[in-house]
């Protein structure tokens, strides 16, 4: 059984603060709102801390700690985000 599950893909940046626009693959946006750490790989070696999550239309906007500009956020574009199985409510 996988320990880290794919929950979303970063499809673009949004706004001037470096927010990331997600295409959610999980059942509900509330799932992401309860998670504090996401991973950039399926082995859980590269983590990012979440500072804010909100909905924008059918997409979810995510703020990652340390990402403050669209240029900072652009390096995450097209990345898949993983959550630890035990962190998913």
CNS distance restraints for C-alpha pairs under 8 A (distance, minus, plus):
assign (resid   2 and name CA) (resid  85 and name CA) 7.86 0.50 0.50
assign (resid   3 and name CA) (resid  43 and name CA) 7.92 0.50 0.50
assign (resid   3 and name CA) (resid  84 and name CA) 5.96 0.50 0.50
assign (resid   3 and name CA) (resid  85 and name CA) 5.47 0.50 0.50
assign (resid   4 and name CA) (resid  42 and name CA) 5.49 0.50 0.50
assign (resid   4 and name CA) (resid  43 and name CA) 6.79 0.50 0.50
assign (resid   4 and name CA) (resid  44 and name CA) 6.84 0.50 0.50
assign (resid   4 and name CA) (resid  82 and name CA) 5.76 0.50 0.50
assign (resid   4 and name CA) (resid  83 and name CA) 5.36 0.50 0.50
assign (resid   4 and name CA) (resid  84 and name CA) 4.50 0.50 0.50
assign (resid   4 and name CA) (resid  85 and name CA) 5.62 0.50 0.50
assign (resid   5 and name CA) (resid  42 and name CA) 7.16 0.50 0.50
assign (resid   5 and name CA) (resid  82 and name CA) 5.15 0.50 0.50
assign (resid   5 and name CA) (resid  83 and name CA) 5.40 0.50 0.50
assign (resid   5 and name CA) (resid  84 and name CA) 6.43 0.50 0.50
assign (resid   5 and name CA) (resid  85 and name CA) 6.41 0.50 0.50
assign (resid   6 and name CA) (resid  25 and name CA) 7.27 0.50 0.50
assign (resid   6 and name CA) (resid  42 and name CA) 7.74 0.50 0.50
assign (resid   6 and name CA) (resid  80 and name CA) 6.81 0.50 0.50
assign (resid   6 and name CA) (resid  81 and name CA) 5.89 0.50 0.50
assign (resid   6 and name CA) (resid  82 and name CA) 4.43 0.50 0.50
assign (resid   6 and name CA) (resid  83 and name CA) 6.60 0.50 0.50
assign (resid   7 and name CA) (resid  24 and name CA) 6.17 0.50 0.50
assign (resid   7 and name CA) (resid  25 and name CA) 4.89 0.50 0.50
assign (resid   7 and name CA) (resid  26 and name CA) 5.20 0.50 0.50
assign (resid   7 and name CA) (resid  80 and name CA) 7.70 0.50 0.50
assign (resid   7 and name CA) (resid  81 and name CA) 5.96 0.50 0.50
assign (resid   7 and name CA) (resid  82 and name CA) 5.62 0.50 0.50
assign (resid   7 and name CA) (resid  83 and name CA) 6.63 0.50 0.50
assign (resid   8 and name CA) (resid  22 and name CA) 6.13 0.50 0.50
assign (resid   8 and name CA) (resid  23 and name CA) 5.51 0.50 0.50
assign (resid   8 and name CA) (resid  24 and name CA) 4.34 0.50 0.50
assign (resid   8 and name CA) (resid  25 and name CA) 4.95 0.50 0.50
assign (resid   8 and name CA) (resid  26 and name CA) 7.09 0.50 0.50
assign (resid   8 and name CA) (resid  80 and name CA) 5.90 0.50 0.50
assign (resid   8 and name CA) (resid  81 and name CA) 5.29 0.50 0.50
assign (resid   8 and name CA) (resid  82 and name CA) 7.26 0.50 0.50
assign (resid   9 and name CA) (resid  22 and name CA) 5.55 0.50 0.50
assign (resid   9 and name CA) (resid  23 and name CA) 5.28 0.50 0.50
assign (resid   9 and name CA) (resid  24 and name CA) 6.64 0.50 0.50
assign (resid   9 and name CA) (resid  25 and name CA) 7.67 0.50 0.50
assign (resid   9 and name CA) (resid  78 and name CA) 6.32 0.50 0.50
assign (resid   9 and name CA) (resid  79 and name CA) 5.77 0.50 0.50
assign (resid   9 and name CA) (resid  80 and name CA) 4.36 0.50 0.50
assign (resid   9 and name CA) (resid  81 and name CA) 5.92 0.50 0.50
assign (resid  10 and name CA) (resid  20 and name CA) 6.41 0.50 0.50
assign (resid  10 and name CA) (resid  21 and name CA) 5.81 0.50 0.50
assign (resid  10 and name CA) (resid  22 and name CA) 4.58 0.50 0.50
assign (resid  10 and name CA) (resid  23 and name CA) 6.42 0.50 0.50
assign (resid  10 and name CA) (resid  76 and name CA) 6.82 0.50 0.50
assign (resid  10 and name CA) (resid  77 and name CA) 5.37 0.50 0.50
assign (resid  10 and name CA) (resid  78 and name CA) 5.16 0.50 0.50
assign (resid  10 and name CA) (resid  79 and name CA) 5.46 0.50 0.50
assign (resid  10 and name CA) (resid  80 and name CA) 6.34 0.50 0.50
assign (resid  10 and name CA) (resid  81 and name CA) 7.44 0.50 0.50
assign (resid  11 and name CA) (resid  20 and name CA) 7.58 0.50 0.50
assign (resid  11 and name CA) (resid  21 and name CA) 5.75 0.50 0.50
assign (resid  11 and name CA) (resid  22 and name CA) 5.74 0.50 0.50
assign (resid  11 and name CA) (resid  23 and name CA) 6.58 0.50 0.50
assign (resid  11 and name CA) (resid  77 and name CA) 5.68 0.50 0.50
assign (resid  11 and name CA) (resid  78 and name CA) 5.37 0.50 0.50
assign (resid  11 and name CA) (resid  79 and name CA) 7.81 0.50 0.50
assign (resid  12 and name CA) (resid  20 and name CA) 5.98 0.50 0.50
assign (resid  12 and name CA) (resid  21 and name CA) 5.22 0.50 0.50
assign (resid  12 and name CA) (resid  22 and name CA) 7.43 0.50 0.50
assign (resid  12 and name CA) (resid  74 and name CA) 7.13 0.50 0.50
assign (resid  12 and name CA) (resid  77 and name CA) 5.46 0.50 0.50
assign (resid  12 and name CA) (resid  78 and name CA) 7.37 0.50 0.50
assign (resid  13 and name CA) (resid  18 and name CA) 6.06 0.50 0.50
assign (resid  13 and name CA) (resid  19 and name CA) 5.63 0.50 0.50
assign (resid  13 and name CA) (resid  20 and name CA) 4.48 0.50 0.50
assign (resid  13 and name CA) (resid  21 and name CA) 5.59 0.50 0.50
assign (resid  13 and name CA) (resid  70 and name CA) 6.01 0.50 0.50
assign (resid  13 and name CA) (resid  73 and name CA) 6.01 0.50 0.50
assign (resid  13 and name CA) (resid  74 and name CA) 6.29 0.50 0.50
assign (resid  13 and name CA) (resid  77 and name CA) 7.27 0.50 0.50
assign (resid  14 and name CA) (resid  18 and name CA) 6.32 0.50 0.50
assign (resid  14 and name CA) (resid  19 and name CA) 5.10 0.50 0.50
assign (resid  14 and name CA) (resid  20 and name CA) 5.77 0.50 0.50
assign (resid  14 and name CA) (resid  21 and name CA) 6.07 0.50 0.50
assign (resid  14 and name CA) (resid  61 and name CA) 7.63 0.50 0.50
assign (resid  14 and name CA) (resid  70 and name CA) 7.23 0.50 0.50
assign (resid  15 and name CA) (resid  19 and name CA) 6.42 0.50 0.50
assign (resid  15 and name CA) (resid  70 and name CA) 7.09 0.50 0.50
assign (resid  16 and name CA) (resid  68 and name CA) 7.96 0.50 0.50
assign (resid  16 and name CA) (resid  69 and name CA) 5.86 0.50 0.50
assign (resid  16 and name CA) (resid  70 and name CA) 5.87 0.50 0.50
assign (resid  17 and name CA) (resid  67 and name CA) 7.64 0.50 0.50
assign (resid  17 and name CA) (resid  68 and name CA) 4.96 0.50 0.50
assign (resid  17 and name CA) (resid  69 and name CA) 4.80 0.50 0.50
assign (resid  17 and name CA) (resid  70 and name CA) 6.34 0.50 0.50
assign (resid  18 and name CA) (resid  63 and name CA) 7.23 0.50 0.50
assign (resid  18 and name CA) (resid  67 and name CA) 5.85 0.50 0.50
assign (resid  18 and name CA) (resid  68 and name CA) 5.04 0.50 0.50
assign (resid  18 and name CA) (resid  69 and name CA) 4.15 0.50 0.50
assign (resid  18 and name CA) (resid  70 and name CA) 4.08 0.50 0.50
assign (resid  18 and name CA) (resid  71 and name CA) 7.11 0.50 0.50
assign (resid  18 and name CA) (resid  72 and name CA) 6.45 0.50 0.50
assign (resid  18 and name CA) (resid  73 and name CA) 5.04 0.50 0.50
assign (resid  18 and name CA) (resid  74 and name CA) 7.97 0.50 0.50
assign (resid  19 and name CA) (resid  61 and name CA) 6.13 0.50 0.50
assign (resid  19 and name CA) (resid  62 and name CA) 5.56 0.50 0.50
assign (resid  19 and name CA) (resid  63 and name CA) 4.98 0.50 0.50
assign (resid  19 and name CA) (resid  64 and name CA) 7.49 0.50 0.50
assign (resid  19 and name CA) (resid  67 and name CA) 7.72 0.50 0.50
assign (resid  19 and name CA) (resid  68 and name CA) 7.82 0.50 0.50
assign (resid  19 and name CA) (resid  69 and name CA) 7.91 0.50 0.50
assign (resid  19 and name CA) (resid  70 and name CA) 7.26 0.50 0.50
assign (resid  19 and name CA) (resid  73 and name CA) 6.79 0.50 0.50
assign (resid  20 and name CA) (resid  61 and name CA) 5.45 0.50 0.50
assign (resid  20 and name CA) (resid  62 and name CA) 5.02 0.50 0.50
assign (resid  20 and name CA) (resid  63 and name CA) 6.37 0.50 0.50
assign (resid  20 and name CA) (resid  73 and name CA) 6.46 0.50 0.50
assign (resid  20 and name CA) (resid  77 and name CA) 8.00 0.50 0.50
assign (resid  21 and name CA) (resid  59 and name CA) 6.50 0.50 0.50
assign (resid  21 and name CA) (resid  60 and name CA) 5.91 0.50 0.50
assign (resid  21 and name CA) (resid  61 and name CA) 4.76 0.50 0.50
assign (resid  21 and name CA) (resid  62 and name CA) 6.51 0.50 0.50
assign (resid  22 and name CA) (resid  59 and name CA) 5.87 0.50 0.50
assign (resid  22 and name CA) (resid  60 and name CA) 5.15 0.50 0.50
assign (resid  22 and name CA) (resid  61 and name CA) 6.11 0.50 0.50
assign (resid  22 and name CA) (resid  62 and name CA) 7.19 0.50 0.50
assign (resid  23 and name CA) (resid  59 and name CA) 5.96 0.50 0.50
assign (resid  23 and name CA) (resid  60 and name CA) 6.90 0.50 0.50
assign (resid  24 and name CA) (resid  29 and name CA) 7.33 0.50 0.50
assign (resid  24 and name CA) (resid  59 and name CA) 7.20 0.50 0.50
assign (resid  24 and name CA) (resid  60 and name CA) 7.03 0.50 0.50
assign (resid  26 and name CA) (resid  31 and name CA) 7.25 0.50 0.50
assign (resid  27 and name CA) (resid  31 and name CA) 7.48 0.50 0.50
assign (resid  28 and name CA) (resid  32 and name CA) 7.77 0.50 0.50
assign (resid  29 and name CA) (resid  33 and name CA) 6.67 0.50 0.50
assign (resid  29 and name CA) (resid  55 and name CA) 7.52 0.50 0.50
assign (resid  29 and name CA) (resid  60 and name CA) 7.05 0.50 0.50
assign (resid  30 and name CA) (resid  34 and name CA) 6.60 0.50 0.50
assign (resid  31 and name CA) (resid  35 and name CA) 7.01 0.50 0.50
assign (resid  31 and name CA) (resid  88 and name CA) 6.46 0.50 0.50
assign (resid  31 and name CA) (resid  89 and name CA) 6.42 0.50 0.50
assign (resid  32 and name CA) (resid  53 and name CA) 7.30 0.50 0.50
assign (resid  33 and name CA) (resid  52 and name CA) 7.90 0.50 0.50
assign (resid  33 and name CA) (resid  53 and name CA) 5.79 0.50 0.50
assign (resid  33 and name CA) (resid  54 and name CA) 7.74 0.50 0.50
assign (resid  34 and name CA) (resid  88 and name CA) 7.64 0.50 0.50
assign (resid  34 and name CA) (resid  89 and name CA) 7.30 0.50 0.50
assign (resid  35 and name CA) (resid  50 and name CA) 7.67 0.50 0.50
assign (resid  35 and name CA) (resid  83 and name CA) 7.75 0.50 0.50
assign (resid  35 and name CA) (resid  87 and name CA) 6.16 0.50 0.50
assign (resid  35 and name CA) (resid  88 and name CA) 6.89 0.50 0.50
assign (resid  36 and name CA) (resid  49 and name CA) 6.03 0.50 0.50
assign (resid  36 and name CA) (resid  50 and name CA) 5.28 0.50 0.50
assign (resid  36 and name CA) (resid  51 and name CA) 7.65 0.50 0.50
assign (resid  37 and name CA) (resid  47 and name CA) 6.52 0.50 0.50
assign (resid  37 and name CA) (resid  48 and name CA) 5.73 0.50 0.50
assign (resid  37 and name CA) (resid  49 and name CA) 4.71 0.50 0.50
assign (resid  37 and name CA) (resid  50 and name CA) 5.86 0.50 0.50
assign (resid  37 and name CA) (resid  83 and name CA) 7.35 0.50 0.50
assign (resid  38 and name CA) (resid  47 and name CA) 5.68 0.50 0.50
assign (resid  38 and name CA) (resid  48 and name CA) 5.44 0.50 0.50
assign (resid  38 and name CA) (resid  49 and name CA) 6.58 0.50 0.50
assign (resid  38 and name CA) (resid  50 and name CA) 7.27 0.50 0.50
assign (resid  38 and name CA) (resid  81 and name CA) 6.32 0.50 0.50
assign (resid  38 and name CA) (resid  82 and name CA) 5.71 0.50 0.50
assign (resid  38 and name CA) (resid  83 and name CA) 5.18 0.50 0.50
assign (resid  38 and name CA) (resid  84 and name CA) 7.57 0.50 0.50
assign (resid  39 and name CA) (resid  44 and name CA) 5.59 0.50 0.50
assign (resid  39 and name CA) (resid  45 and name CA) 7.21 0.50 0.50
assign (resid  39 and name CA) (resid  46 and name CA) 5.52 0.50 0.50
assign (resid  39 and name CA) (resid  47 and name CA) 4.31 0.50 0.50
assign (resid  39 and name CA) (resid  48 and name CA) 6.08 0.50 0.50
assign (resid  39 and name CA) (resid  81 and name CA) 5.67 0.50 0.50
assign (resid  39 and name CA) (resid  82 and name CA) 4.87 0.50 0.50
assign (resid  39 and name CA) (resid  83 and name CA) 6.13 0.50 0.50
assign (resid  39 and name CA) (resid  84 and name CA) 7.98 0.50 0.50
assign (resid  40 and name CA) (resid  44 and name CA) 7.33 0.50 0.50
assign (resid  40 and name CA) (resid  45 and name CA) 7.79 0.50 0.50
assign (resid  40 and name CA) (resid  46 and name CA) 5.41 0.50 0.50
assign (resid  40 and name CA) (resid  47 and name CA) 6.20 0.50 0.50
assign (resid  40 and name CA) (resid  48 and name CA) 7.58 0.50 0.50
assign (resid  40 and name CA) (resid  79 and name CA) 6.97 0.50 0.50
assign (resid  40 and name CA) (resid  80 and name CA) 6.38 0.50 0.50
assign (resid  40 and name CA) (resid  81 and name CA) 5.26 0.50 0.50
assign (resid  40 and name CA) (resid  82 and name CA) 6.23 0.50 0.50
assign (resid  41 and name CA) (resid  45 and name CA) 6.62 0.50 0.50
assign (resid  41 and name CA) (resid  46 and name CA) 6.23 0.50 0.50
assign (resid  41 and name CA) (resid  80 and name CA) 7.61 0.50 0.50
assign (resid  41 and name CA) (resid  81 and name CA) 7.21 0.50 0.50
assign (resid  41 and name CA) (resid  82 and name CA) 6.60 0.50 0.50
assign (resid  42 and name CA) (resid  82 and name CA) 6.32 0.50 0.50
assign (resid  44 and name CA) (resid  82 and name CA) 7.88 0.50 0.50
assign (resid  44 and name CA) (resid  84 and name CA) 7.60 0.50 0.50
assign (resid  48 and name CA) (resid  64 and name CA) 6.54 0.50 0.50
assign (resid  48 and name CA) (resid  65 and name CA) 7.21 0.50 0.50
assign (resid  49 and name CA) (resid  64 and name CA) 5.75 0.50 0.50
assign (resid  49 and name CA) (resid  65 and name CA) 5.56 0.50 0.50
assign (resid  50 and name CA) (resid  62 and name CA) 7.21 0.50 0.50
assign (resid  50 and name CA) (resid  63 and name CA) 5.96 0.50 0.50
assign (resid  50 and name CA) (resid  64 and name CA) 4.70 0.50 0.50
assign (resid  50 and name CA) (resid  65 and name CA) 6.00 0.50 0.50
assign (resid  51 and name CA) (resid  62 and name CA) 7.79 0.50 0.50
assign (resid  51 and name CA) (resid  63 and name CA) 5.40 0.50 0.50
assign (resid  51 and name CA) (resid  64 and name CA) 5.54 0.50 0.50
assign (resid  51 and name CA) (resid  65 and name CA) 5.64 0.50 0.50
assign (resid  52 and name CA) (resid  62 and name CA) 5.86 0.50 0.50
assign (resid  52 and name CA) (resid  63 and name CA) 4.94 0.50 0.50
assign (resid  52 and name CA) (resid  64 and name CA) 7.26 0.50 0.50
assign (resid  53 and name CA) (resid  60 and name CA) 6.98 0.50 0.50
assign (resid  53 and name CA) (resid  61 and name CA) 5.71 0.50 0.50
assign (resid  53 and name CA) (resid  62 and name CA) 4.67 0.50 0.50
assign (resid  53 and name CA) (resid  63 and name CA) 6.38 0.50 0.50
assign (resid  54 and name CA) (resid  60 and name CA) 5.79 0.50 0.50
assign (resid  54 and name CA) (resid  61 and name CA) 5.28 0.50 0.50
assign (resid  54 and name CA) (resid  62 and name CA) 6.72 0.50 0.50
assign (resid  55 and name CA) (resid  59 and name CA) 5.97 0.50 0.50
assign (resid  55 and name CA) (resid  60 and name CA) 4.45 0.50 0.50
assign (resid  55 and name CA) (resid  61 and name CA) 5.89 0.50 0.50
assign (resid  56 and name CA) (resid  60 and name CA) 5.79 0.50 0.50
assign (resid  56 and name CA) (resid  61 and name CA) 6.53 0.50 0.50
assign (resid  63 and name CA) (resid  67 and name CA) 7.20 0.50 0.50
assign (resid  67 and name CA) (resid  72 and name CA) 5.35 0.50 0.50
assign (resid  67 and name CA) (resid  73 and name CA) 5.94 0.50 0.50
assign (resid  68 and name CA) (resid  72 and name CA) 6.47 0.50 0.50
assign (resid  68 and name CA) (resid  73 and name CA) 7.58 0.50 0.50
assign (resid  69 and name CA) (resid  73 and name CA) 6.42 0.50 0.50
assign (resid  70 and name CA) (resid  74 and name CA) 6.00 0.50 0.50
assign (resid  71 and name CA) (resid  75 and name CA) 7.25 0.50 0.50
assign (resid  73 and name CA) (resid  77 and name CA) 7.11 0.50 0.50
assign (resid  83 and name CA) (resid  87 and name CA) 6.71 0.50 0.50
assign (resid  83 and name CA) (resid  88 and name CA) 7.00 0.50 0.50
assign (resid  84 and name CA) (resid  88 and name CA) 6.88 0.50 0.50
